[in-house]
């Protein structure tokens, strides 16, 4: 339920607060950039993307020590960006999901 509400809030902010990208443009871009879709659109990642994910997870754990702490850190960053740069916010929320898919705060 929280992920649905977060997604709705995210897309509401796109239309209400006049972000740099329109909903139509977002839809077009998200067809080729899974980072713009919640939970990466549940898409199958390439071996290269999986390697990048593993490197990112290792780097995040070196900084924040646990998956949950790293995920929470990225959620905080996502909310800091949500009104300034919606794309970056979505990237951070997806990275938080990558680190801890059970984190309901995403």
N, CA, C and O atoms as CSV, one atom per row, in Angstrom:
chain,resi,resn,atom,element,x,y,z
A,1,UNK,N,N,0.822,-1.188,0.000
A,1,UNK,CA,C,0.000,0.000,0.000
A,1,UNK,C,C,0.871,1.258,0.000
A,1,UNK,O,O,0.594,2.226,-0.709
A,2,UNK,N,N,1.949,1.218,0.829
A,2,UNK,CA,C,2.820,2.397,0.887
A,2,UNK,C,C,3.481,2.663,-0.455
A,2,UNK,O,O,3.654,3.815,-0.853
A,3,UNK,N,N,3.855,1.580,-1.159
A,3,UNK,CA,C,4.506,1.802,-2.453
A,3,UNK,C,C,3.534,2.415,-3.452
A,3,UNK,O,O,3.931,3.224,-4.291
A,4,UNK,N,N,2.274,2.036,-3.367
A,4,UNK,CA,C,1.268,2.637,-4.246
A,4,UNK,C,C,1.104,4.114,-3.917
A,4,UNK,O,O,1.048,4.951,-4.818
A,5,UNK,N,N,1.026,4.433,-2.633
A,5,UNK,CA,C,0.881,5.830,-2.231
A,5,UNK,C,C,2.103,6.652,-2.620
A,5,UNK,O,O,1.974,7.792,-3.067
A,6,UNK,N,N,3.281,6.075,-2.451
A,6,UNK,CA,C,4.501,6.783,-2.822
A,6,UNK,C,C,4.529,7.045,-4.323
A,6,UNK,O,O,4.893,8.136,-4.763
A,7,UNK,N,N,4.145,6.042,-5.101
A,7,UNK,CA,C,4.106,6.210,-6.550
A,7,UNK,C,C,3.112,7.287,-6.941
A,7,UNK,O,O,3.405,8.132,-7.786
A,8,UNK,N,N,1.933,7.259,-6.327
A,8,UNK,CA,C,0.931,8.282,-6.620
A,8,UNK,C,C,1.439,9.671,-6.251
A,8,UNK,O,O,1.262,10.626,-7.009
A,9,UNK,N,N,2.070,9.779,-5.085
A,9,UNK,CA,C,2.636,11.066,-4.660
A,9,UNK,C,C,3.691,11.540,-5.648
A,9,UNK,O,O,3.752,12.719,-5.997
A,10,UNK,N,N,4.504,10.618,-6.085
A,10,UNK,CA,C,5.555,10.951,-7.040
A,10,UNK,C,C,4.964,11.505,-8.333
A,10,UNK,O,O,5.406,12.546,-8.820
A,11,UNK,N,N,3.994,10.837,-8.878
A,11,UNK,CA,C,3.417,11.284,-10.138
A,11,UNK,C,C,2.525,12.502,-9.958
A,11,UNK,O,O,2.392,13.307,-10.880
A,12,UNK,N,N,1.914,12.652,-8.794
A,12,UNK,CA,C,1.158,13.862,-8.504
A,12,UNK,C,C,2.100,15.060,-8.484
A,12,UNK,O,O,1.774,16.123,-9.012
A,13,UNK,N,N,3.265,14.886,-7.875
A,13,UNK,CA,C,4.219,15.991,-7.831
A,13,UNK,C,C,4.700,16.356,-9.231
A,13,UNK,O,O,5.037,17.511,-9.491
A,14,UNK,N,N,4.735,15.376,-10.133
A,14,UNK,CA,C,5.107,15.667,-11.520
A,14,UNK,C,C,4.130,16.640,-12.153
A,14,UNK,O,O,4.540,17.578,-12.836
A,15,UNK,N,N,2.845,16.427,-11.931
A,15,UNK,CA,C,1.851,17.262,-12.587
A,15,UNK,C,C,1.566,18.544,-11.829
A,15,UNK,O,O,1.370,19.587,-12.454
A,16,UNK,N,N,1.537,18.505,-10.515
A,16,UNK,CA,C,1.144,19.667,-9.721
A,16,UNK,C,C,2.267,20.687,-9.574
A,16,UNK,O,O,2.017,21.889,-9.666
A,17,UNK,N,N,3.466,20.248,-9.353
A,17,UNK,CA,C,4.545,21.166,-9.023
A,17,UNK,C,C,5.419,21.535,-10.217
A,17,UNK,O,O,6.475,22.144,-10.041
A,18,UNK,N,N,5.005,21.183,-11.405
A,18,UNK,CA,C,5.700,21.641,-12.613
A,18,UNK,C,C,7.152,21.241,-12.684
A,18,UNK,O,O,8.019,22.093,-12.882
A,19,UNK,N,N,7.435,19.970,-12.528
A,19,UNK,CA,C,8.812,19.504,-12.623
A,19,UNK,C,C,9.347,19.721,-14.031
A,19,UNK,O,O,8.604,20.109,-14.932
A,20,UNK,N,N,10.625,19.470,-14.212
A,20,UNK,CA,C,11.276,19.709,-15.482
A,20,UNK,C,C,10.806,18.757,-16.582
A,20,UNK,O,O,11.104,18.994,-17.752
A,21,UNK,N,N,10.101,17.717,-16.254
A,21,UNK,CA,C,9.705,16.724,-17.235
A,21,UNK,C,C,8.197,16.528,-17.159
A,21,UNK,O,O,7.631,16.430,-16.070
A,22,UNK,N,N,7.560,16.472,-18.302
A,22,UNK,CA,C,6.112,16.268,-18.323
A,22,UNK,C,C,5.805,14.779,-18.153
A,22,UNK,O,O,6.677,13.925,-18.317
A,23,UNK,N,N,4.552,14.493,-17.823
A,23,UNK,CA,C,4.139,13.100,-17.666
A,23,UNK,C,C,4.341,12.350,-18.983
A,23,UNK,O,O,4.801,11.208,-18.984
A,24,UNK,N,N,4.004,12.982,-20.085
A,24,UNK,CA,C,4.149,12.348,-21.400
A,24,UNK,C,C,5.621,12.017,-21.671
A,24,UNK,O,O,5.946,10.921,-22.127
A,25,UNK,N,N,6.499,12.973,-21.386
A,25,UNK,CA,C,7.933,12.744,-21.573
A,25,UNK,C,C,8.437,11.638,-20.642
A,25,UNK,O,O,9.279,10.825,-21.024
A,26,UNK,N,N,7.909,11.623,-19.421
A,26,UNK,CA,C,8.293,10.590,-18.447
A,26,UNK,C,C,7.937,9.210,-19.000
A,26,UNK,O,O,8.746,8.284,-18.942
A,27,UNK,N,N,6.727,9.082,-19.533
A,27,UNK,CA,C,6.293,7.801,-20.091
A,27,UNK,C,C,7.203,7.363,-21.225
A,27,UNK,O,O,7.565,6.189,-21.308
A,28,UNK,N,N,7.576,8.281,-22.095
A,28,UNK,CA,C,8.442,7.964,-23.226
A,28,UNK,C,C,9.819,7.537,-22.720
A,28,UNK,O,O,10.344,6.504,-23.138
A,29,UNK,N,N,10.395,8.319,-21.834
A,29,UNK,CA,C,11.733,8.001,-21.313
A,29,UNK,C,C,11.763,6.696,-20.538
A,29,UNK,O,O,12.738,5.948,-20.609
A,30,UNK,N,N,10.689,6.419,-19.793
A,30,UNK,CA,C,10.673,5.216,-18.960
A,30,UNK,C,C,10.621,3.930,-19.794
A,30,UNK,O,O,10.884,2.846,-19.272
A,31,UNK,N,N,10.290,4.039,-21.064
A,31,UNK,CA,C,10.288,2.861,-21.928
A,31,UNK,C,C,11.702,2.375,-22.229
A,31,UNK,O,O,11.906,1.203,-22.545
A,32,UNK,N,N,12.675,3.279,-22.129
A,32,UNK,CA,C,14.066,2.905,-22.393
A,32,UNK,C,C,14.964,3.042,-21.172
A,32,UNK,O,O,16.139,2.679,-21.229
A,33,UNK,N,N,14.434,3.557,-20.075
A,33,UNK,CA,C,15.225,3.737,-18.852
A,33,UNK,C,C,14.444,3.166,-17.671
A,33,UNK,O,O,13.586,3.841,-17.101
A,34,UNK,N,N,14.745,1.920,-17.308
A,34,UNK,CA,C,13.995,1.268,-16.230
A,34,UNK,C,C,14.193,1.950,-14.883
A,34,UNK,O,O,13.432,1.700,-13.948
A,35,UNK,N,N,15.207,2.809,-14.770
A,35,UNK,CA,C,15.430,3.527,-13.510
A,35,UNK,C,C,14.308,4.507,-13.213
A,35,UNK,O,O,14.193,4.974,-12.080
A,36,UNK,N,N,13.482,4.830,-14.188
A,36,UNK,CA,C,12.366,5.754,-13.991
A,36,UNK,C,C,11.082,5.047,-13.571
A,36,UNK,O,O,10.066,5.698,-13.328
A,37,UNK,N,N,11.121,3.724,-13.484
A,37,UNK,CA,C,9.951,2.946,-13.093
A,37,UNK,C,C,10.108,2.443,-11.658
A,37,UNK,O,O,11.198,2.021,-11.274
A,38,UNK,N,N,9.049,2.482,-10.868
A,38,UNK,CA,C,9.148,1.918,-9.513
A,38,UNK,C,C,9.629,0.466,-9.575
A,38,UNK,O,O,9.184,-0.312,-10.418
A,39,UNK,N,N,10.527,0.125,-8.688
A,39,UNK,CA,C,11.120,-1.217,-8.621
A,39,UNK,C,C,11.746,-1.628,-9.955
A,39,UNK,O,O,11.721,-2.796,-10.341
A,40,UNK,N,N,12.297,-0.648,-10.634
A,40,UNK,CA,C,12.933,-0.875,-11.940
A,40,UNK,C,C,11.986,-1.548,-12.925
A,40,UNK,O,O,12.422,-2.236,-13.848
A,41,UNK,N,N,10.700,-1.347,-12.723
A,41,UNK,CA,C,9.707,-1.936,-13.617
A,41,UNK,C,C,9.687,-3.454,-13.569
A,41,UNK,O,O,9.130,-4.097,-14.459
A,42,UNK,N,N,10.292,-4.031,-12.535
A,42,UNK,CA,C,10.420,-5.497,-12.418
A,42,UNK,C,C,11.016,-6.118,-13.677
A,42,UNK,O,O,10.722,-7.263,-14.019
A,43,UNK,N,N,11.859,-5.344,-14.360
A,43,UNK,CA,C,12.481,-5.807,-15.601
A,43,UNK,C,C,13.657,-6.732,-15.308
A,43,UNK,O,O,14.307,-6.615,-14.270
A,44,UNK,N,N,13.920,-7.642,-16.222
A,44,UNK,CA,C,15.095,-8.496,-16.129
A,44,UNK,C,C,16.308,-7.658,-16.520
A,44,UNK,O,O,16.330,-7.043,-17.586
A,45,UNK,N,N,17.308,-7.638,-15.656
A,45,UNK,CA,C,18.499,-6.825,-15.915
A,45,UNK,C,C,19.541,-7.619,-16.682
A,45,UNK,O,O,19.599,-8.847,-16.612
A,46,UNK,N,N,20.357,-6.885,-17.412
A,46,UNK,CA,C,21.448,-7.501,-18.163
A,46,UNK,C,C,22.559,-7.889,-17.191
A,46,UNK,O,O,22.595,-7.381,-16.070
A,47,UNK,N,N,23.462,-8.774,-17.595
A,47,UNK,CA,C,24.603,-9.104,-16.728
A,47,UNK,C,C,25.416,-7.860,-16.338
A,47,UNK,O,O,25.902,-7.764,-15.212
A,48,UNK,N,N,25.558,-6.925,-17.258
A,48,UNK,CA,C,26.294,-5.687,-16.955
A,48,UNK,C,C,25.562,-4.876,-15.879
A,48,UNK,O,O,26.192,-4.371,-14.950
A,49,UNK,N,N,24.255,-4.752,-16.000
A,49,UNK,CA,C,23.470,-4.023,-14.997
A,49,UNK,C,C,23.559,-4.716,-13.634
A,49,UNK,O,O,23.650,-4.052,-12.602
A,50,UNK,N,N,23.534,-6.039,-13.635
A,50,UNK,CA,C,23.640,-6.793,-12.375
A,50,UNK,C,C,24.998,-6.560,-11.720
A,50,UNK,O,O,25.090,-6.444,-10.498
A,51,UNK,N,N,26.050,-6.493,-12.532
A,51,UNK,CA,C,27.402,-6.226,-12.000
A,51,UNK,C,C,27.462,-4.823,-11.402
A,51,UNK,O,O,28.029,-4.627,-10.327
A,52,UNK,N,N,26.880,-3.855,-12.093
A,52,UNK,CA,C,26.841,-2.479,-11.585
A,52,UNK,C,C,26.067,-2.431,-10.270
A,52,UNK,O,O,26.470,-1.744,-9.331
A,53,UNK,N,N,24.958,-3.162,-10.207
A,53,UNK,CA,C,24.169,-3.228,-8.969
A,53,UNK,C,C,24.993,-3.797,-7.819
A,53,UNK,O,O,24.972,-3.259,-6.712
A,54,UNK,N,N,25.714,-4.874,-8.077
A,54,UNK,CA,C,26.530,-5.489,-7.027
A,54,UNK,C,C,27.631,-4.541,-6.545
A,54,UNK,O,O,27.906,-4.465,-5.348
A,55,UNK,N,N,28.250,-3.831,-7.465
A,55,UNK,CA,C,29.278,-2.849,-7.092
A,55,UNK,C,C,28.657,-1.733,-6.245
A,55,UNK,O,O,29.249,-1.293,-5.259
A,56,UNK,N,N,27.460,-1.278,-6.637
A,56,UNK,CA,C,26.768,-0.237,-5.890
A,56,UNK,C,C,26.403,-0.716,-4.488
A,56,UNK,O,O,26.566,0.023,-3.516
A,57,UNK,N,N,25.915,-1.939,-4.382
A,57,UNK,CA,C,25.556,-2.500,-3.077
A,57,UNK,C,C,26.785,-2.576,-2.180
A,57,UNK,O,O,26.720,-2.203,-1.009
A,58,UNK,N,N,27.900,-3.052,-2.715
A,58,UNK,CA,C,29.144,-3.144,-1.939
A,58,UNK,C,C,29.589,-1.761,-1.461
A,58,UNK,O,O,29.991,-1.602,-0.308
A,59,UNK,N,N,29.519,-0.771,-2.337
A,59,UNK,CA,C,29.911,0.594,-1.972
A,59,UNK,C,C,28.986,1.145,-0.876
A,59,UNK,O,O,29.445,1.781,0.073
A,60,UNK,N,N,27.694,0.896,-1.020
A,60,UNK,CA,C,26.718,1.395,-0.042
A,60,UNK,C,C,26.906,0.738,1.316
A,60,UNK,O,O,26.805,1.402,2.348
A,61,UNK,N,N,27.178,-0.559,1.322
A,61,UNK,CA,C,27.381,-1.268,2.584
A,61,UNK,C,C,28.679,-0.837,3.265
A,61,UNK,O,O,28.769,-0.855,4.492
A,62,UNK,N,N,29.671,-0.454,2.490
A,62,UNK,CA,C,30.917,0.051,3.073
A,62,UNK,C,C,30.661,1.364,3.806
A,62,UNK,O,O,31.328,1.668,4.795
A,63,UNK,N,N,29.702,2.135,3.324
A,63,UNK,CA,C,29.393,3.429,3.929
A,63,UNK,C,C,28.392,3.300,5.079
A,63,UNK,O,O,28.589,3.894,6.139
A,64,UNK,N,N,27.322,2.529,4.877
A,64,UNK,CA,C,26.228,2.498,5.855
A,64,UNK,C,C,26.111,1.191,6.639
A,64,UNK,O,O,25.224,1.088,7.486
A,65,UNK,N,N,26.937,0.213,6.407
A,65,UNK,CA,C,27.109,-1.052,7.127
A,65,UNK,C,C,25.988,-2.086,7.007
A,65,UNK,O,O,26.285,-3.280,7.043
A,66,UNK,N,N,24.734,-1.703,6.868
A,66,UNK,CA,C,23.663,-2.684,6.686
A,66,UNK,C,C,22.791,-2.284,5.500
A,66,UNK,O,O,22.742,-1.120,5.101
A,67,UNK,N,N,22.112,-3.272,4.956
A,67,UNK,CA,C,21.213,-3.003,3.834
A,67,UNK,C,C,20.123,-2.008,4.228
A,67,UNK,O,O,19.793,-1.111,3.452
A,68,UNK,N,N,19.561,-2.163,5.429
A,68,UNK,CA,C,18.471,-1.280,5.863
A,68,UNK,C,C,18.963,0.153,6.043
A,68,UNK,O,O,18.297,1.093,5.609
A,69,UNK,N,N,20.120,0.329,6.677
A,69,UNK,CA,C,20.652,1.688,6.853
A,69,UNK,C,C,20.934,2.351,5.516
A,69,UNK,O,O,20.622,3.526,5.321
A,70,UNK,N,N,21.518,1.607,4.604
A,70,UNK,CA,C,21.820,2.163,3.283
A,70,UNK,C,C,20.535,2.502,2.539
A,70,UNK,O,O,20.446,3.538,1.880
A,71,UNK,N,N,19.544,1.627,2.647
A,71,UNK,CA,C,18.256,1.873,2.011
A,71,UNK,C,C,17.591,3.117,2.601
A,71,UNK,O,O,17.083,3.960,1.861
A,72,UNK,N,N,17.591,3.231,3.916
A,72,UNK,CA,C,17.005,4.407,4.577
A,72,UNK,C,C,17.713,5.694,4.162
A,72,UNK,O,O,17.074,6.726,3.958
A,73,UNK,N,N,19.026,5.625,4.041
A,73,UNK,CA,C,19.808,6.791,3.610
A,73,UNK,C,C,19.347,7.260,2.224
A,73,UNK,O,O,19.165,8.455,1.993
A,74,UNK,N,N,19.166,6.316,1.322
A,74,UNK,CA,C,18.748,6.656,-0.043
A,74,UNK,C,C,17.300,7.144,-0.097
A,74,UNK,O,O,16.965,7.998,-0.918
A,75,UNK,N,N,16.455,6.614,0.760
A,75,UNK,CA,C,15.076,7.113,0.830
A,75,UNK,C,C,15.096,8.583,1.247
A,75,UNK,O,O,14.379,9.407,0.679
A,76,UNK,N,N,15.914,8.901,2.232
A,76,UNK,CA,C,16.053,10.297,2.663
A,76,UNK,C,C,16.517,11.186,1.526
A,76,UNK,O,O,16.000,12.288,1.343
A,77,UNK,N,N,17.488,10.714,0.766
A,77,UNK,CA,C,17.965,11.497,-0.379
A,77,UNK,C,C,16.856,11.650,-1.427
A,77,UNK,O,O,16.700,12.717,-2.022
A,78,UNK,N,N,16.102,10.596,-1.643
A,78,UNK,CA,C,15.004,10.658,-2.603
A,78,UNK,C,C,14.004,11.737,-2.249
A,78,UNK,O,O,13.558,12.489,-3.115
A,79,UNK,N,N,13.649,11.815,-0.964
A,79,UNK,CA,C,12.691,12.841,-0.553
A,79,UNK,C,C,13.286,14.240,-0.606
A,79,UNK,O,O,12.553,15.211,-0.791
A,80,UNK,N,N,14.596,14.363,-0.448
A,80,UNK,CA,C,15.227,15.677,-0.602
A,80,UNK,C,C,15.157,16.160,-2.046
A,80,UNK,O,O,15.041,17.359,-2.301
A,81,UNK,N,N,15.228,15.228,-2.986
A,81,UNK,CA,C,15.207,15.582,-4.404
A,81,UNK,C,C,13.809,15.672,-5.000
A,81,UNK,O,O,13.650,16.221,-6.090
A,82,UNK,N,N,12.807,15.158,-4.332
A,82,UNK,CA,C,11.498,14.960,-4.960
A,82,UNK,C,C,10.904,16.225,-5.570
A,82,UNK,O,O,10.210,16.142,-6.583
A,83,UNK,N,N,11.155,17.378,-4.991
A,83,UNK,CA,C,10.578,18.613,-5.543
A,83,UNK,C,C,11.556,19.383,-6.430
A,83,UNK,O,O,11.160,20.334,-7.104
A,84,UNK,N,N,12.823,18.985,-6.435
A,84,UNK,CA,C,13.821,19.680,-7.243
A,84,UNK,C,C,14.160,18.942,-8.524
A,84,UNK,O,O,14.308,19.552,-9.583
A,85,UNK,N,N,14.281,17.630,-8.424
A,85,UNK,CA,C,14.695,16.828,-9.569
A,85,UNK,C,C,14.059,15.449,-9.433
A,85,UNK,O,O,14.625,14.549,-8.811
A,86,UNK,N,N,12.896,15.298,-10.013
A,86,UNK,CA,C,12.095,14.100,-9.830
A,86,UNK,C,C,12.787,12.844,-10.356
A,86,UNK,O,O,12.600,11.759,-9.806
A,87,UNK,N,N,13.580,12.982,-11.410
A,87,UNK,CA,C,14.288,11.828,-11.948
A,87,UNK,C,C,15.312,11.305,-10.943
A,87,UNK,O,O,15.399,10.099,-10.711
A,88,UNK,N,N,16.076,12.200,-10.356
A,88,UNK,CA,C,17.060,11.794,-9.362
A,88,UNK,C,C,16.367,11.172,-8.157
A,88,UNK,O,O,16.864,10.201,-7.587
A,89,UNK,N,N,15.227,11.724,-7.769
A,89,UNK,CA,C,14.469,11.149,-6.657
A,89,UNK,C,C,14.082,9.705,-6.968
A,89,UNK,O,O,14.234,8.824,-6.121
A,90,UNK,N,N,13.587,9.464,-8.173
A,90,UNK,CA,C,13.194,8.104,-8.546
A,90,UNK,C,C,14.395,7.172,-8.563
A,90,UNK,O,O,14.296,6.019,-8.144
A,91,UNK,N,N,15.536,7.670,-9.050
A,91,UNK,CA,C,16.749,6.858,-9.039
A,91,UNK,C,C,17.093,6.444,-7.612
A,91,UNK,O,O,17.434,5.286,-7.370
A,92,UNK,N,N,17.006,7.385,-6.660
A,92,UNK,CA,C,17.351,7.075,-5.264
A,92,UNK,C,C,16.365,6.083,-4.646
A,92,UNK,O,O,16.769,5.182,-3.911
A,93,UNK,N,N,15.075,6.248,-4.942
A,93,UNK,CA,C,14.091,5.301,-4.412
A,93,UNK,C,C,14.343,3.895,-4.974
A,93,UNK,O,O,14.213,2.906,-4.253
A,94,UNK,N,N,14.698,3.808,-6.244
A,94,UNK,CA,C,15.003,2.502,-6.825
A,94,UNK,C,C,16.273,1.904,-6.229
A,94,UNK,O,O,16.346,0.694,-6.013
A,95,UNK,N,N,17.266,2.738,-5.965
A,95,UNK,CA,C,18.483,2.238,-5.325
A,95,UNK,C,C,18.166,1.743,-3.914
A,95,UNK,O,O,18.719,0.738,-3.467
A,96,UNK,N,N,17.284,2.445,-3.222
A,96,UNK,CA,C,16.862,1.998,-1.888
A,96,UNK,C,C,16.183,0.641,-1.988
A,96,UNK,O,O,16.403,-0.230,-1.146
A,97,UNK,N,N,15.363,0.460,-3.010
A,97,UNK,CA,C,14.698,-0.823,-3.249
A,97,UNK,C,C,15.729,-1.911,-3.542
A,97,UNK,O,O,15.604,-3.036,-3.059
A,98,UNK,N,N,16.730,-1.578,-4.321
A,98,UNK,CA,C,17.788,-2.532,-4.651
A,98,UNK,C,C,18.486,-3.039,-3.378
A,98,UNK,O,O,18.796,-4.224,-3.255
A,99,UNK,N,N,18.717,-2.138,-2.460
A,99,UNK,CA,C,19.413,-2.498,-1.224
A,99,UNK,C,C,18.523,-3.269,-0.248
A,99,UNK,O,O,18.998,-4.172,0.441
A,100,UNK,N,N,17.250,-2.921,-0.186
A,100,UNK,CA,C,16.347,-3.605,0.739
A,100,UNK,C,C,14.925,-3.582,0.206
A,100,UNK,O,O,14.163,-2.674,0.537
A,101,UNK,N,N,14.551,-4.556,-0.610
A,101,UNK,CA,C,13.224,-4.575,-1.193
A,101,UNK,C,C,12.099,-4.740,-0.164
A,101,UNK,O,O,10.928,-4.548,-0.493
A,102,UNK,N,N,12.447,-5.094,1.070
A,102,UNK,CA,C,11.419,-5.235,2.114
A,102,UNK,C,C,11.167,-3.947,2.867
A,102,UNK,O,O,10.295,-3.907,3.735
A,103,UNK,N,N,11.910,-2.886,2.559
A,103,UNK,CA,C,11.768,-1.623,3.264
A,103,UNK,C,C,10.467,-0.935,2.815
A,103,UNK,O,O,10.389,-0.408,1.706
A,104,UNK,N,N,9.465,-0.947,3.676
A,104,UNK,CA,C,8.145,-0.397,3.334
A,104,UNK,C,C,8.172,1.118,3.185
A,104,UNK,O,O,7.232,1.682,2.625
A,105,UNK,N,N,9.209,1.798,3.660
A,105,UNK,CA,C,9.283,3.254,3.545
A,105,UNK,C,C,9.544,3.719,2.103
A,105,UNK,O,O,9.330,4.886,1.775
A,106,UNK,N,N,9.997,2.814,1.264
A,106,UNK,CA,C,10.247,3.179,-0.123
A,106,UNK,C,C,8.948,3.567,-0.771
A,106,UNK,O,O,8.927,3.915,-1.952
